[in-house]
Amino acid sequence: MPPVGPSRPSSSGRTGAPRQSKNTKFMLPYGTRYINNDLPLDVEPVQYMFIREPKHVIFFLESQNHMCFQRTDDLSSAPIKHLFHLCIEGLNHFELERGYCVLISMELSRRLDELEIDEFR
C-alpha cells in the first residue's frame, strides 16, 4: 500500500497536513529496512493512534509526510532513537496512543545502555 499523503482526512474529520514536530526527523522513513512500517489494509490512519486490529500498532508521520506505523512485534528491531522520539510524540497524544507508549518505554528500559544518556543510568 502506498504511503498516505498529508492531505488525507483523518477519522476526526480534520483535513490538511498532519502535525510535524522536531522529533519527526528521528523517526524511521517509509520503506525502511529495519521494520515493516507499511500501513495495514482497511484502516484509516490517524497520527499517534493506537489500534489492536488488524495489527497491534501505533501510527506516526515520518519526515517526508508519509503516514507509517510501528508494529508492536517490531519494537525490538527498531532503532533506539526512533523509539525514543516516537514515545515522546505519542505521550503528547494520550487520548490517541491509549497507553502504547508504555510498551515503547518497556522496550527502551530493556535497551537502556543503547540510549547513552547519563541521566538515565
JOJOUR-V867410 format. One record per pair of residues at least 6 apart in sequence whose ideal C-beta (glycine too) atoms are under 7 Angstrom apart, sorted by the first residue. I is the first residue (numbers start at 0). J is the second residue. D is the distance in whole Angstrom. If there is no record, write none. Layout:
i	j	d
I	J	D
I	J	D
//
This chain:
i	j	d
0	37	6
0	38	5
0	40	6
2	29	5
2	65	3
2	66	6
3	38	7
3	44	6
3	65	7
3	66	4
4	64	7
5	16	4
5	17	6
5	64	4
6	14	7
6	15	7
6	16	7
8	14	5
9	45	5
10	43	5
10	45	5
11	45	7
16	64	7
17	46	5
17	60	5
18	46	7
19	60	7
20	88	6
22	84	4
22	87	6
22	88	5
23	60	6
23	61	6
23	62	5
24	62	5
25	80	5
25	81	6
25	84	4
26	59	6
26	61	5
26	62	7
26	81	5
26	84	6
26	85	6
27	33	6
27	34	6
27	36	6
27	61	7
27	77	7
27	81	5
28	61	5
28	62	7
28	63	6
29	36	6
29	61	6
29	63	7
29	65	4
29	67	5
33	76	6
33	77	6
33	78	6
34	69	7
34	70	7
34	73	4
34	76	5
34	77	5
35	70	6
35	73	6
36	67	4
36	68	6
36	69	7
38	44	6
38	66	6
38	68	6
39	53	5
39	54	5
39	56	7
42	50	6
42	53	7
44	58	5
44	66	4
45	58	6
45	95	6
46	58	6
46	59	7
46	60	5
47	57	7
47	58	6
47	59	7
47	88	6
47	89	5
47	92	4
47	95	5
47	96	5
48	58	5
48	95	4
49	57	5
49	95	7
49	96	5
49	97	5
49	99	4
50	56	6
54	70	6
55	70	7
55	71	4
56	68	4
56	69	6
56	70	5
56	71	7
57	68	6
57	69	5
57	89	6
57	96	6
57	99	5
58	66	6
58	68	5
59	67	6
59	68	7
59	69	6
59	85	6
60	66	6
61	67	5
69	77	7
69	85	6
71	102	6
74	82	7
74	102	7
74	103	7
74	106	4
75	106	6
79	110	6
79	113	4
79	114	6
82	103	5
82	106	6
82	107	6
83	107	6
83	114	7
85	103	6
86	100	5
86	103	4
86	104	6
86	107	7
89	96	4
89	99	6
89	100	5
90	100	5
107	114	7
111	119	6
//
